[in-house]
Amino acid sequence: MEFGITLFPDVSPAEKSAADYFRESFAIVERAEQLGYTHARSIEHYFTPYGGNSPSSILMLTALASRTKTMKLITGAVIPAFNHPLKIAGELGMLDAISNGRLLVGFGRAFLPHEFRRFQVSRDESVARFREGIEQVDLLLRQENVTSHGRFHSFTDTTSMPRPTQQPRPQFMIAANTTAESYEYSGRNGYGMMAVPMAAERLRENLDIYHKAWREAGHPGRGKVFLAFHMFVDPDPARARRVAGAHVEAYFKSLMEATKDMGDQLSADYKGYEEHRKHMEGLNLDKLIASGAAWVGSPAEVREQIARYQHESGGIDFAALQVNFHTLPFDEAMRSIELFAREVMPHFVQAPALA
């Protein structure tokens, strides 16, 4: 199992400036690489405190490429619905070159109604735009002189530049929702799986679908499974909960605010999402720890939380840790990643597998 860092801002300008957020995030990632964390992941969201400080994962990771030497850099994720495939392919090729082949490409569908509304894209086209976009970016990275006539974008005799440093292209990963169809699609196409933490038993059911589709498609190995978790450790377990609690819960409050109109804008492409939102309304730190979505406590407690989740879920390959959530003080986040590296990581790490 490998551990990395997820950068997911959930602050308003009144709570922390963008300049401060980026400065602290870069320092955390630089220190994390020194401590043995193997990857850094950035997200793409817009317009609200829930992710709005990171409208481009590619731009964020390009900055990190100049500050790191060994870490894999993961888009978590690029959104085809809001970006032209020609632009995505060119920027991915550029980032792969700048990072000397350290890029992994995660794609996401997006799900926030306000983002679709502001980009004037229908949520009912989400799946179609997502899959067409991935297929076209794949063609552009793998081949030259590409012609593709899609429902949303078309191009003729086009060679994307820069060409990928990794051949035939960087590894693709899919940010999936909770539906079995997403897991089957990812496995069938040989993509890595970027899932959301959920009850371990439910995750295991979905991962069984993923691994089965992977095998039946004839892909070598068993695929890669990537999850992101909130993490905070402190020698004093009570203090860990006291310091992290309000900041972890603030992340979910920002998510609830960003999805407040979800029940008013139903879509067949997001069947059941409004029910998932209702489930999140009652979340607090204790429930998040119990479900495995947050790893918070003393090093011994967090080791037990990880081991239990690994056992009950059937095992994940990569955990990207959200460590500077909301307005958690910078020095607290730094102490936490250092303590985690000393007293938790050695119990789980294996030889790097993100090649």
N, C-alpha and C positions, 0 to 999 in steps of 0.2 A: 504494500500500500504506500502511495506517495502523498505528500502533503504540500499544498501551495497556498497562495493568497488570492482571494477574490476582492476586487475593488468595486464596491457598489455604494455610491453616495446616497444618503437618505437625509439630506439636510437642506434647509431653506437658506437663501442668502443672509437672512437676519440671524441665523444660528451659526453659520460658518461661511467665510468667503470661499469662492472657488479656488483662489490662489492658495489659501491655507490648506484646503482639502488636498490639492494636488501635491503641494510641498510635503505634507505629512505622508501621503500615500507613497510617494516616490522613496522617501526615507525608509518607510516600513518594508517596501519590496527590496531595496538594496540590502538592508540588514537581514531580511529573510533569506536571501540568496546565500549570504555568508553563513547562515545557520543551517543550511542544508535543505531548505524548502525548494522544490523542483520546478514550480510553475507559478505564473501569475495570470490572472484572468480579469478581463474588464468587460463591461456590459454596454448596451445601447438602449437608452431611454430618453424621453424628451419632456420638457415643459413643466414638470412638477418636482417637488423635493424627492419623490421616489425615482431616483436614478437620473434626474434631469441634468446633473452636473457632468454626465458622461454620455453626450449624444453620439459619440463615435468611439467604439472600442478600438478601432484601427489607429486612430490618432493617439489615444492613451497608450497603447502598446508600442507605438513608434517611439514615444518619449521614453518608455521603459527599456526599449532595445538599446538605447545609448547608455543606460545606467546599469545594465546587467550583462553578464558574460555567458552564463550557462543555462539560465532558466528558460523553459519553454514558455511561449507567450500565446495565450488562448483568447480568441474572440468569443465572448460569452453572452450575447452572440451578435453576429451581423444579421440585419433584418432585410431580406429581399423585398418585402412588400413596400419598403420606403426608399429603396435604392436601386438604381439601374445596374443590371449585371455587368455591363462594360466598365462601369466605375468601380464596382466591387472587385472584379477580377484584377484590374490594374493596380488598385491600392493594395490588395493582398500580395500580388507579386512584388510590389515595392517593399512592403513590410517584411516579406520573406527574405529579400535580399539584404535589407538593412540589418536584420537580426541574424544574418548568416545561417538561415535555414532553421530557425527555432520556432517557427509559427505553426500552430494548430488552429484550424478554422472551425469555429462553432457557428451554426446557423440557427436562427430562431424565427418563429412565426409572428411574434408580438401578440399582445392580448388586451392591451388597455384601450377601451373605447375612445377615450379622448385623443389618443395618438392617431388612430385611424381617421377620426373626424377631422382633425387638423391637417392631416396629409391628404384629405379628400380621397381616401381609399376605403372601399367597402370591406367590412369584416367578413362578409359572405364570400369574398374572394381570397381569403387568407390562405387556405390550404393550396389553392391553385397557384397563387403568386409565389408561395413558399417553394413548392416543388419545381415549378418552372424555373425560378431563380437559381436554385441549387444546380439543376441540370445544365443551365446555360453557363454558370460560372465554372462548373466542372469541365465542360467542353472547352471553354476559353483558356483554362489553365493547362489542360492536358494536350491540346492540339493547337496548330496554327492554321490560318486561313479558314476560320470557322464561319459557317453559315447556319443560322437558326431562325426559324419563323415561329414565334410563340404567340400565345393569346395576348400577352401584355407587352412583350418586347421582341423586336426582331433586328437582325443585323446580317450582313452579307460579307463573305471573304475578309474576315477580320482576325488579326493577330494581336492578342493582348500583350502589352509590354508594361513593365519588365516581365520576362519569362520567369517562372518559378525557380527558385534556387534548389528546392527539394524536388526530386523527380519521381513520378511524373507530376506530382503536385503535393502540397501539404496534406496531412491527414484531415479528413472532414469529421465533424461531430455534429449531432443534432440535439438541440435543446427541446426536450419533449414535454408535453403536458402529461396528465394522469391517465390518458386513454390508452387502451391496449393497441389501438391502431398505430399510434406513434412509435411504440416500441417495435412492432412488427415491421414497419416501414424502415426504421433505422437498421435493424438486424438484416433484413433482406438486401439492403443496398450496401452493406459493409461499412456503415458509419459508426463512429463512436457514439455513445449515449450520454447526453448531459441531462440528468434527471433532477427533479426537485425532491428534497427530503420529505418523506411521508412515513406513515406507520410502516415498520419494517416488513410486516407480513404482506401488506399491499404492494410494497416495492418488490418484494420477492416474486410475487405473482407476475408483475410486469416484466421483471428481468428474465424470468423463465421464458416468457414470450419472445423477448429480444434474443436470447441465446438460441432458442429453437429456430427462429427465423434465420439467424446467422448461420447455423449449421446446415439447414436445409438449402440455403443459397450456395453452399460450397465454399464459403470464405474460410481461410486458414485461422486457427486459433479460436477464440471465443468472444472476441470483441473487447471493447474497453468501456468501463462504466465510471462516470464522473459526477460527483455531487458536491454542492456547496453547503457549508454549515456555518452558523454563527459560533464563534469560539472565544472563550475567555477563561483563563486559569489564574489562580492565585493560591499561595500556600494556605490561606485561610478560606475554607469553603463557604462560610457565611459571608465573608467579605466579597468573594467572587460573585455571589448572587446579588449582593447589595450594590456593588459597583456596576455590574453589567445589566442588571434587570431592567431598569427604566430605558436604557439605550437600546437593548434588544427589542423591547416591546414597542419603542418608538418607530422602529423599522416597519413593523406590521401596521402601525397606525398610519404611516405614510402610504403603505400599500392600500389600506382600506380607503383612504381619501382619494387615491388615484383611480380606484375602481368603483367609486360611489354611484356611477351611472350604469354599471354593468347590467343590473336587473332591468333597466329601461331599454336596453339595446341588445336584444337577444339575437343570436345568430346560430345557424346550424353548424357552422365551423367551430363553435365554442359551446357545444351542448354540455350542460351541467356546470359551467363555470360559475354561474350565479350561486349554485349550491355550495361550491367550494369556498366562495367568498363568505357565505353565511357561517360556514364552519370556522373561518379565520376570525370572526368577530369576537369569539370568546377566548382567543389564545392569550396566554400569559407565559412568563418564563418557566414556571413549573411544568405546564403542559408541553411546552416546546422541548424541554429537557426529557420529559417522559416519552415523547414521541420520537426522540432522536434527532430532531431538527436543530437543536442547539446543544453544543458541548460546553458546559459551564460548570465550574467547581474547582476543587483541588486537583492536582495532577493525578492522584490515585482515582478520584471520582471520574475524571474525564477518560482515563484509561479504561475504566470499567464501562463507561457509556459507549466508547468506540467499539470495544470488544463485543458488547451485547448487540450493537447495531450490525456489526459485521456478521455475527453469527445468525441473527434473525433474518437479515435481508438476503443472505446467501453470498455477501461479499461485494464490495466496490473496489475499484482500482485506484481512483484518485479523489482526494478530498481537498477542495479549495476553501480555505477558511476566511470567513468575513470577520475581520479583527478590529477594524476602525469604524464600526457602525455608529450612525447618528453622531452625537457629539461626545462620544467616549474620549476622555483626555488622551492626547498623543502618548504621553509617558506611560499611561496604563496599558495601552495597546502594545507598546514596545516591550514592556516587562512581560506581558502575557506571551508574545511570540517567542521570547527568549526562554521563558520557563517551559513552555510547551516543547520547544526543541530539545531542551536538556532532559526533561523528565517524562515526556509522553512519546514523542516521535521514535526514540530508539526501540520501543516495544513493538512497533508496527512496520517500520520501513524495510524495504527490500531493495535490491539492485534497481536502478532507474529503468523504467519501462516505457517512457514517453518518447521512444525513438520513432 
